[in-house]
């Protein structure tokens, strides 16, 4: 749950409006995560810096999400029926995204005399590239828009992802040998295909409570609204919308040490223990995290579990952030 409170270089991912809070000459961020016990890897590299006129902030970031070392076995069986294990090679299924972000504060005459009101807007232009070994690759582009508002002690946020609908065009490349194997195994041989990411809206609200002079507590709630039809397992669906609530809380001590917890990805799915496939259980994804900020440097770690019924697949996330000042 981040859309209302995110305020650094990572805003490009969560809510582009938040990047407007970067005040150093440059802020750098890098994040690496091991998804599902290392099956998949997610990496983020970004930078943000205020414009010379100080009216806005520019961000540039890159994302990679991939599963590497996938055994490619299409050429395993030879024409004479023999098996040649030397023909197995490793390929990767990779998703890349490059984002250019711009954000700035805006003012309204109605609130110009209120110091407890602060409104920020921002947007992303993103280019997407995807590939599966040498077999297929795709290109696409999209736009995200975000807004954040601080009203008194409350913070609100909203993000529209893929607001214009993001279209990704795939092209495929097979050798004659690969086409032959695909035809023999009743696979359709295609040359082009398309993929559509429909608009998604994320709403959020948060408030910071001062427990004492050193301890602050910030809870936030988000609601992820998708528009691509009913999603299996979601707690609430109103065709064509599906709703996914998320809740997070952060406890900070002296603006140096942080402890965080979150819960989301609620799903109602069939119970593994019910052989009649009628009983459903409610599953969710918990997350725990720690953070340390010393002067211009911050390091954060978090841990998450899919909380599967039979076995859990754990994911680890670590991120670094550095503020650079010329003077």
Order of alpha helices (4+ residues) and beta strands (2+ residues): alpha-beta-beta-beta-beta-beta-beta-beta-beta-alpha-beta-beta-beta-beta-beta-beta-beta-beta-beta
